């Protein structure tokens, strides 16, 4: 006759929670990856952080591209941001986390990045088009400046969080990701944080690096989410025969 072992229910609940968080992480990263592909259909000066001199040209791009492309880019990415935020909150607070507080801090930083991304992605989806059609071009350019700042600034906690989470995984006794994929992800995180910081401070403008690090990072995070689900399968039970 099957009996529950001591502590089976709490362990099973934690396994279910982590599996759900892994599924959210994989889904969010996948949706955000798709959103970056829709952003790629925009011009770089419209869909990425642009120099101040290019914002007037970004206004012309918005008018020529139309509302649908802006809505798809921002809207799909916004869904990914929301799912990523939920996943990172859960994973930052999981018990028995790897690497002490480093893993938790990494997911917390990525939660901050997702919160910032929700703001600027929603601007692409719902704000740029009506402002572009308005009588005052300065309103659009001001919104675009805010979008550019938030996009670049979000890359800093995103990159640092990616480095922290993947470094913890690589150094663990049972890493979830292949070593080379983890190392690639760490490189992406370093590039993301560096390019974002350079743009915010005005030291260097690397908009394509900012955009591509989000795209490549999403691939790594999607695989990580799948691996979390595989490690902690839903409805796992600690039942002894």
QUIWO-V554623 format. One record per pair of residues at least 6 apart in sequence whose ideal C-beta (glycine too) atoms are under 8 Angstrom apart, sorted by the first residue. I is the first residue (numbers start at 1). J is the second residue. D is the distance in whole Angstrom. If there is no record, write none. Layout:
i:I j:J d:D
i:I j:J d:D
//
This chain:
i:2 j:239 d:5
i:2 j:240 d:7
i:2 j:241 d:6
i:3 j:239 d:7
i:3 j:240 d:6
i:4 j:238 d:7
i:4 j:239 d:6
i:4 j:240 d:8
i:5 j:238 d:5
i:5 j:239 d:7
i:5 j:240 d:5
i:7 j:238 d:7
i:8 j:237 d:7
i:8 j:238 d:4
i:8 j:239 d:6
i:11 j:238 d:5
i:12 j:235 d:7
i:12 j:236 d:6
i:12 j:237 d:5
i:12 j:238 d:6
i:14 j:94 d:7
i:14 j:95 d:6
i:14 j:96 d:7
i:14 j:232 d:8
i:15 j:232 d:4
i:15 j:233 d:7
i:15 j:234 d:8
i:15 j:236 d:4
i:16 j:232 d:8
i:16 j:234 d:6
i:16 j:235 d:6
i:16 j:236 d:7
i:17 j:90 d:6
i:17 j:94 d:7
i:18 j:90 d:8
i:18 j:91 d:8
i:18 j:94 d:6
i:18 j:228 d:6
i:18 j:231 d:8
i:18 j:232 d:4
i:19 j:228 d:7
i:19 j:229 d:5
i:19 j:232 d:5
i:19 j:233 d:6
i:19 j:234 d:4
i:19 j:236 d:7
i:20 j:90 d:7
i:20 j:234 d:7
i:21 j:86 d:8
i:21 j:87 d:5
i:21 j:90 d:4
i:21 j:91 d:5
i:21 j:94 d:7
i:21 j:228 d:7
i:22 j:87 d:8
i:22 j:224 d:8
i:22 j:225 d:5
i:22 j:226 d:7
i:22 j:227 d:7
i:22 j:228 d:3
i:22 j:229 d:4
i:22 j:231 d:8
i:22 j:232 d:7
i:23 j:225 d:7
i:23 j:229 d:5
i:23 j:234 d:8
i:24 j:83 d:5
i:24 j:84 d:8
i:24 j:86 d:5
i:24 j:87 d:4
i:24 j:90 d:7
i:24 j:225 d:7
i:25 j:83 d:8
i:25 j:84 d:7
i:25 j:87 d:4
i:25 j:88 d:8
i:25 j:91 d:7
i:25 j:221 d:6
i:25 j:222 d:8
i:25 j:224 d:7
i:25 j:225 d:3
i:25 j:228 d:7
i:26 j:221 d:8
i:26 j:222 d:5
i:26 j:223 d:8
i:26 j:224 d:8
i:26 j:225 d:3
i:26 j:226 d:5
i:26 j:229 d:7
i:27 j:83 d:5
i:27 j:225 d:7
i:28 j:80 d:5
i:28 j:81 d:7
i:28 j:82 d:7
i:28 j:83 d:3
i:28 j:84 d:4
i:28 j:85 d:8
i:28 j:86 d:7
i:28 j:87 d:6
i:28 j:114 d:8
i:28 j:221 d:8
i:28 j:225 d:8
i:29 j:80 d:7
i:29 j:84 d:7
i:29 j:218 d:4
i:29 j:219 d:8
i:29 j:221 d:4
i:29 j:222 d:4
i:29 j:225 d:6
i:30 j:80 d:7
i:30 j:218 d:7
i:30 j:222 d:5
i:31 j:76 d:6
i:31 j:77 d:8
i:31 j:79 d:5
i:31 j:80 d:3
i:31 j:83 d:6
i:32 j:77 d:6
i:32 j:80 d:3
i:32 j:81 d:7
i:32 j:84 d:6
i:32 j:117 d:8
i:32 j:214 d:7
i:32 j:218 d:5
i:33 j:80 d:7
i:33 j:215 d:6
i:33 j:218 d:4
i:33 j:219 d:6
i:33 j:222 d:7
i:34 j:76 d:5
i:34 j:80 d:7
i:35 j:73 d:6
i:35 j:74 d:8
i:35 j:75 d:8
i:35 j:76 d:4
i:35 j:77 d:3
i:35 j:78 d:8
i:35 j:79 d:8
i:35 j:80 d:5
i:35 j:121 d:7
i:36 j:77 d:7
i:36 j:211 d:7
i:36 j:214 d:6
i:36 j:215 d:4
i:36 j:218 d:7
i:37 j:215 d:8
i:38 j:69 d:7
i:38 j:72 d:5
i:38 j:73 d:4
i:38 j:76 d:6
i:38 j:77 d:7
i:39 j:47 d:4
i:39 j:48 d:8
i:39 j:73 d:4
i:39 j:77 d:7
i:39 j:124 d:8
i:39 j:211 d:7
i:40 j:47 d:7
i:40 j:211 d:8
i:41 j:65 d:8
i:41 j:69 d:6
i:41 j:72 d:8
i:41 j:73 d:7
i:42 j:61 d:7
i:42 j:65 d:6
i:42 j:69 d:6
i:42 j:70 d:7
i:42 j:73 d:6
i:43 j:58 d:7
i:43 j:61 d:4
i:43 j:65 d:8
i:44 j:50 d:7
i:44 j:207 d:6
i:44 j:208 d:7
i:44 j:211 d:8
i:45 j:51 d:8
i:45 j:54 d:4
i:45 j:55 d:8
i:45 j:57 d:6
i:45 j:58 d:5
i:45 j:61 d:7
i:45 j:207 d:8
i:46 j:58 d:4
i:46 j:61 d:4
i:46 j:62 d:6
i:46 j:65 d:7
i:46 j:128 d:8
i:46 j:144 d:8
i:47 j:73 d:6
i:47 j:124 d:7
i:47 j:211 d:7
i:48 j:151 d:7
i:48 j:207 d:4
i:48 j:208 d:7
i:48 j:210 d:6
i:48 j:211 d:5
i:49 j:147 d:8
i:49 j:148 d:4
i:49 j:149 d:8
i:49 j:151 d:5
i:49 j:152 d:5
i:49 j:199 d:5
i:49 j:205 d:7
i:49 j:207 d:5
i:49 j:210 d:6
i:50 j:58 d:6
i:50 j:144 d:7
i:50 j:148 d:6
i:50 j:207 d:7
i:51 j:205 d:6
i:52 j:145 d:7
i:55 j:140 d:8
i:55 j:141 d:4
i:55 j:144 d:5
i:55 j:145 d:7
i:56 j:137 d:7
i:56 j:141 d:7
i:58 j:140 d:8
i:58 j:141 d:8
i:58 j:144 d:6
i:59 j:132 d:6
i:59 j:137 d:6
i:59 j:140 d:5
i:59 j:141 d:7
i:59 j:144 d:8
i:62 j:70 d:7
i:62 j:128 d:5
i:62 j:129 d:7
i:62 j:132 d:4
i:62 j:140 d:7
i:63 j:132 d:5
i:63 j:133 d:7
i:66 j:129 d:8
i:67 j:129 d:4
i:70 j:124 d:6
i:70 j:125 d:7
i:70 j:128 d:5
i:70 j:129 d:5
i:71 j:124 d:8
i:71 j:125 d:5
i:71 j:126 d:8
i:71 j:129 d:7
i:73 j:121 d:8
i:73 j:124 d:5
i:73 j:125 d:7
i:74 j:121 d:5
i:74 j:122 d:6
i:74 j:123 d:7
i:74 j:124 d:3
i:74 j:125 d:3
i:74 j:126 d:7
i:74 j:128 d:8
i:75 j:121 d:8
i:75 j:125 d:4
i:77 j:117 d:7
i:77 j:121 d:4
i:77 j:124 d:8
i:78 j:118 d:6
i:78 j:121 d:4
i:78 j:122 d:5
i:78 j:125 d:6
i:80 j:218 d:8
i:81 j:114 d:5
i:81 j:115 d:8
i:81 j:117 d:4
i:81 j:118 d:4
i:81 j:121 d:6
i:82 j:114 d:8
i:82 j:118 d:7
i:84 j:110 d:7
i:84 j:111 d:8
i:84 j:114 d:4
i:84 j:117 d:8
i:84 j:221 d:8
i:85 j:111 d:6
i:85 j:114 d:4
i:85 j:115 d:6
i:85 j:118 d:7
i:87 j:225 d:7
i:88 j:107 d:4
i:88 j:108 d:7
i:88 j:110 d:5
i:88 j:111 d:4
i:88 j:114 d:6
i:88 j:161 d:8
i:89 j:107 d:8
i:89 j:111 d:6
i:91 j:103 d:8
i:91 j:107 d:4
i:91 j:228 d:8
i:92 j:104 d:5
i:92 j:105 d:8
i:92 j:107 d:4
i:92 j:108 d:4
i:92 j:111 d:6
i:93 j:104 d:7
i:94 j:104 d:8
i:97 j:103 d:5
i:97 j:104 d:5
i:98 j:168 d:5
i:98 j:169 d:7
i:98 j:172 d:5
i:99 j:167 d:8
i:99 j:168 d:3
i:99 j:171 d:7
i:99 j:172 d:7
i:102 j:164 d:5
i:102 j:167 d:7
i:102 j:168 d:5
i:103 j:164 d:7
i:103 j:165 d:6
i:103 j:168 d:4
i:103 j:169 d:8
i:105 j:161 d:8
i:105 j:164 d:6
i:106 j:160 d:8
i:106 j:161 d:4
i:106 j:162 d:7
i:106 j:163 d:7
i:106 j:164 d:3
i:106 j:165 d:4
i:106 j:166 d:8
i:106 j:168 d:7
i:107 j:161 d:7
i:107 j:165 d:6
i:108 j:161 d:7
i:109 j:157 d:4
i:109 j:158 d:7
i:109 j:160 d:5
i:109 j:161 d:3
i:109 j:164 d:7
i:110 j:157 d:7
i:110 j:158 d:6
i:110 j:161 d:4
i:110 j:162 d:7
i:110 j:165 d:7
i:112 j:154 d:8
i:112 j:157 d:4
i:112 j:161 d:8
i:113 j:154 d:5
i:113 j:155 d:7
i:113 j:156 d:8
i:113 j:157 d:4
i:113 j:158 d:4
i:113 j:161 d:7
i:116 j:150 d:5
i:116 j:153 d:6
i:116 j:154 d:4
i:116 j:157 d:8
i:117 j:150 d:8
i:117 j:151 d:8
i:117 j:154 d:5
i:117 j:158 d:8
i:119 j:150 d:6
i:120 j:146 d:8
i:120 j:147 d:5
i:120 j:150 d:4
i:120 j:151 d:5
i:120 j:154 d:7
i:123 j:143 d:6
i:123 j:146 d:7
i:123 j:147 d:5
i:124 j:147 d:7
i:127 j:143 d:6
i:128 j:140 d:7
i:128 j:143 d:7
i:128 j:144 d:7
i:128 j:147 d:8
i:131 j:139 d:5
i:131 j:140 d:4
i:131 j:143 d:5
i:132 j:140 d:5
i:134 j:140 d:7
i:148 j:199 d:8
i:149 j:200 d:7
i:151 j:210 d:7
i:152 j:195 d:8
i:152 j:196 d:5
i:152 j:199 d:4
i:152 j:200 d:5
i:152 j:210 d:6
i:153 j:196 d:6
i:153 j:200 d:5
i:154 j:196 d:7
i:155 j:192 d:5
i:155 j:193 d:7
i:155 j:195 d:6
i:155 j:196 d:3
i:155 j:199 d:8
i:155 j:210 d:5
i:155 j:213 d:7
i:155 j:214 d:7
i:156 j:192 d:8
i:156 j:193 d:5
i:156 j:196 d:4
i:156 j:197 d:5
i:156 j:200 d:7
i:158 j:189 d:8
i:158 j:192 d:6
i:158 j:193 d:8
i:158 j:196 d:8
i:158 j:213 d:8
i:158 j:214 d:7
i:158 j:217 d:7
i:159 j:188 d:8
i:159 j:189 d:4
i:159 j:190 d:6
i:159 j:191 d:7
i:159 j:192 d:3
i:159 j:193 d:3
i:159 j:194 d:7
i:159 j:196 d:6
i:159 j:213 d:7
i:159 j:217 d:8
i:160 j:189 d:7
i:160 j:193 d:5
i:161 j:189 d:7
i:162 j:185 d:6
i:162 j:186 d:7
i:162 j:188 d:7
i:162 j:189 d:3
i:162 j:192 d:7
i:162 j:217 d:6
i:162 j:220 d:7
i:162 j:221 d:8
i:163 j:186 d:5
i:163 j:189 d:4
i:163 j:190 d:6
i:163 j:193 d:7
i:165 j:224 d:8
i:166 j:177 d:7
i:166 j:182 d:5
i:166 j:185 d:5
i:166 j:186 d:5
i:166 j:189 d:7
i:166 j:220 d:7
i:166 j:224 d:8
i:167 j:186 d:6
i:169 j:175 d:5
i:169 j:176 d:6
i:169 j:177 d:6
i:169 j:182 d:6
i:169 j:224 d:7
i:170 j:177 d:8
i:170 j:179 d:6
i:170 j:182 d:5
i:170 j:183 d:7
i:170 j:186 d:8
i:175 j:182 d:7
i:176 j:224 d:6
i:176 j:227 d:4
i:176 j:228 d:7
i:176 j:231 d:6
i:177 j:185 d:7
i:177 j:220 d:7
i:177 j:223 d:6
i:177 j:224 d:6
i:177 j:227 d:6
i:181 j:220 d:6
i:181 j:223 d:7
i:182 j:220 d:8
i:184 j:216 d:8
i:184 j:220 d:7
i:185 j:216 d:8
i:185 j:217 d:7
i:185 j:220 d:4
i:185 j:221 d:8
i:188 j:213 d:5
i:188 j:216 d:5
i:188 j:217 d:5
i:188 j:220 d:7
i:189 j:213 d:8
i:189 j:217 d:7
i:191 j:209 d:6
i:191 j:213 d:5
i:192 j:209 d:8
i:192 j:210 d:7
i:192 j:213 d:4
i:192 j:214 d:7
i:192 j:217 d:6
i:195 j:204 d:8
i:195 j:206 d:4
i:195 j:209 d:4
i:195 j:210 d:5
i:195 j:213 d:7
i:196 j:210 d:6
i:197 j:203 d:8
i:198 j:204 d:4
i:198 j:205 d:7
i:198 j:206 d:6
i:199 j:205 d:6
i:199 j:206 d:7
i:199 j:207 d:7
i:199 j:210 d:6
//
